[in-house]
Amino acid sequence: MKTTNSRSWFRRAVKVMPGGVNSPVRAFGSVGMLPVFVREGKGSTLIDVDGNRYIDYVMSWGPLILGHAHPQVLAAVRQAASRGLSFGAATAGEVEFAELLTRAFPSMEMVRLVNSGTEAVMSAVRLARAATGRDMILKFSGGYHGHTDSLLVKAGSGAATCGVATSKGIPRDLARQTIVVPYNDTARFTRAVQRFRARLAAVIIEPVCGNMGVVLPGPEFLMAVQSLTRRHGSMLIFDEVITGFRACFGGAQHIFNMKPDITCLGKIIGGGMPIGAYGASRALMKLVAPLGGMYQAGTLAGNPLAVACGLKTLHILQGLDYNTIDCRARRLEKGLEEAGRQAGAQCTVNRFGSLLTLFFNGRPVRDFAAASRSDLAQYARFFRDMLRQGVYLPPSQFEAWFLSFSHTDQDIARTLEAARQAFRSARKGTRKGVHV
Ligand SMILES: *Cc1c(COP(=O)(O)O)cnc(C)c1O
């Protein structure tokens, strides 16, 4: 694997950008490597600046469910670009887009477009606070909801601990407004809600976790979250930034038959362009300016290129059969389990539709504590060996692998072949993959 050009770009990058990157996980820190600089993508293939080709399982962290550089999507963006890049005024595309989103998510009667998942969550929390007149929010440990201050908070020990910030620079008084409980722990969730009920504006949850690696909800857990939240008059916010349009043409809320008060979207709905959205019932969305007193705005919100890209992506998705992508993901899941077993590796694969995570952990992974007990050094070795063999996995144990409709049976077969070898070298603890 040639790395001359990536290394030379990285040397320049670290002088002018923290860690040489614009989002931390791209720095490859947790897999003990220098980052790969990408030149282009095509279908399921990623090509770096040294000409190495990889089967990509990051897919821009989810948005590219149709694959890189889908010709029809690119054509839609080009066509939109030819009419101008931004107007800061109302456009027809935004209306069509909002109509499509509200049809796919019946819990949202109205939506507001923003520029990222972080903004969607930030605004949803503000809306919940505006609607309830309360300040506190509850999240689950290991849940990631973007980098807004209130949600960069994780669990301390003990039941419902009042928040301790994960990041520096977050006011203590703000972190105190965030309660964190373990995912999938109905008893502790119940105790926390009962304790803080009259002060709790919202409970925010990834219905299926994607950001501690993929972790699925237990059978009763989501229902308990919904019913208790309702009983105490708090808002239930579903953060479907990853799960939206991932496992069906709609959200996890559709699959689990649930009706959150507020939904956050991002990633797939932009098809690779920066966009986010939040939505709720008409009654709630009437609180948002200019109709109501909750202020939220954006110079580039509803950007015509992002909307054209998202609309085309969703239109194409509407005509596709999610079964085909699920079957491939299932084959990958089963193949990884088998390869791991044969190599004597302690591992578990969690999967939701076309999202999956291979945990180097022989026990079931149902919460962040379990995910954290994975063998990170072994994942790093596995990652490096896979990369050398032309398979680009997420550069962290605590992330999902994303399949796309462009991944082929042959991609899966090649990936499994590489995995059989990578499992063996991961166990042996060979460190020759480091090309620092
Ligand atoms: C990615 C993500 C976000 C943040 O979205 P950005 O577009 O990166 O700001 C929020 N919530 C979840 C569940 C995500 O996966």
The ligand as a Gaussian input file, in Angstrom:
#p B3LYP/6-31G(d) Opt

LIG

0 1
 C      -24.033000      12.216000      12.783000
 C      -25.032000      12.330000      13.848000
 C      -25.428000      13.584000      14.364000
 C      -24.749000      14.860000      13.978000
 O      -24.894000      15.158000      12.635000
 P      -23.818000      16.141000      11.929000
 O      -24.368000      16.321000      10.550000
 O      -22.507000      15.436000      11.999000
 O      -23.816000      17.395000      12.705000
 C      -26.453000      13.609000      15.272000
 N      -27.059000      12.495000      15.672000
 C      -26.708000      11.276000      15.224000
 C      -27.451000      10.078000      15.676000
 C      -25.669000      11.156000      14.303000
 O      -25.286000       9.948000      13.900000

